[in-house]
Amino acid sequence: MRFCVRVCHGILLLCVLCIMASAELSKDQKAQITKTSTERLRQNLLSSGAPEEEVEAMDRPALIEAVAQQKGTARSTSARWV
């Protein structure tokens, strides 16, 4: 069971990193996002207007993905959650 959890976590992290790469963030930005605490990731999303229910339901990989997408989108269009 532990092996399956570790494999699934590894796959999710790999997916997150691939999505982050496609968001055209710099290496420093990617490193900064992955080093950010889970609570800070939640705060960043909430302050940008993300729905609280959605943010609270996200696990860490989903939070990292959402913040990376937000930063990648904001970088090109200054978009916010609607």
C-alpha positions as CSV (number, residue, x, y, z in Angstrom):
1,M,0.0,0.0,0.0
2,R,2.8,2.5,0.9
3,F,4.5,1.7,-2.4
4,C,1.3,2.5,-4.3
5,V,0.9,5.8,-2.4
6,R,4.5,6.8,-3.2
7,V,4.2,5.9,-6.9
8,C,0.9,7.8,-7.2
9,H,2.5,10.8,-5.4
10,G,5.5,10.7,-7.7
11,I,3.3,10.6,-10.8
12,L,1.2,13.5,-9.5
13,L,4.4,15.5,-8.8
14,L,5.7,14.7,-12.3
15,C,2.4,15.9,-13.9
16,V,2.6,19.1,-11.9
17,L,6.1,19.8,-13.0
18,C,5.2,19.1,-16.6
19,I,2.3,21.5,-16.3
20,M,4.5,24.1,-14.7
21,A,7.0,23.8,-17.6
22,S,4.2,24.4,-20.1
23,A,3.2,27.6,-18.2
24,E,6.5,29.1,-19.3
25,L,7.7,30.0,-15.9
26,S,11.4,30.6,-15.2
27,K,13.3,28.0,-13.3
28,D,13.4,30.3,-10.3
29,Q,9.7,30.8,-10.3
30,K,9.1,27.0,-10.5
31,A,11.5,26.4,-7.6
32,Q,9.9,29.2,-5.6
33,I,6.4,27.7,-6.1
34,T,7.4,24.2,-5.1
35,K,9.2,25.5,-2.0
36,T,6.2,27.5,-0.9
37,S,4.2,26.1,2.0
38,T,0.8,24.6,1.4
39,E,-0.9,27.3,3.5
40,R,0.9,30.1,1.5
41,L,-0.2,28.5,-1.8
42,R,-3.8,28.5,-0.5
43,Q,-3.5,32.1,0.6
44,N,-2.1,33.1,-2.8
45,L,-5.0,31.5,-4.6
46,L,-7.6,33.0,-2.3
47,S,-6.1,36.5,-2.6
48,S,-6.4,36.2,-6.4
49,G,-10.1,35.5,-6.1
50,A,-10.2,31.7,-6.3
51,P,-13.3,30.2,-4.7
52,E,-12.6,29.2,-1.1
53,E,-14.4,25.8,-1.4
54,E,-12.3,24.8,-4.4
55,V,-9.0,25.9,-2.8
56,E,-9.7,24.1,0.5
57,A,-10.5,20.9,-1.4
58,M,-7.2,20.9,-3.3
59,D,-4.2,18.8,-2.2
60,R,-0.7,20.1,-2.5
61,P,0.0,19.0,-6.1
62,A,-3.3,20.6,-7.2
63,L,-2.4,23.8,-5.3
64,I,1.1,23.9,-7.0
65,E,-0.5,23.4,-10.4
66,A,-3.1,26.2,-9.8
67,V,-0.6,28.7,-8.6
68,A,1.7,27.9,-11.5
69,Q,-1.1,28.3,-14.0
70,Q,-2.1,31.6,-12.3
71,K,1.4,32.9,-12.4
72,G,1.9,31.8,-16.0
73,T,-1.4,33.4,-17.1
74,A,-0.8,36.5,-15.0
75,R,2.6,36.9,-16.7
76,S,1.1,37.0,-20.1
77,T,-2.3,38.6,-19.6
78,S,-2.6,39.7,-15.9
79,A,-5.7,37.4,-15.6
80,R,-7.5,36.8,-12.3
81,W,-9.9,34.1,-11.1
82,V,-13.4,34.9,-12.2
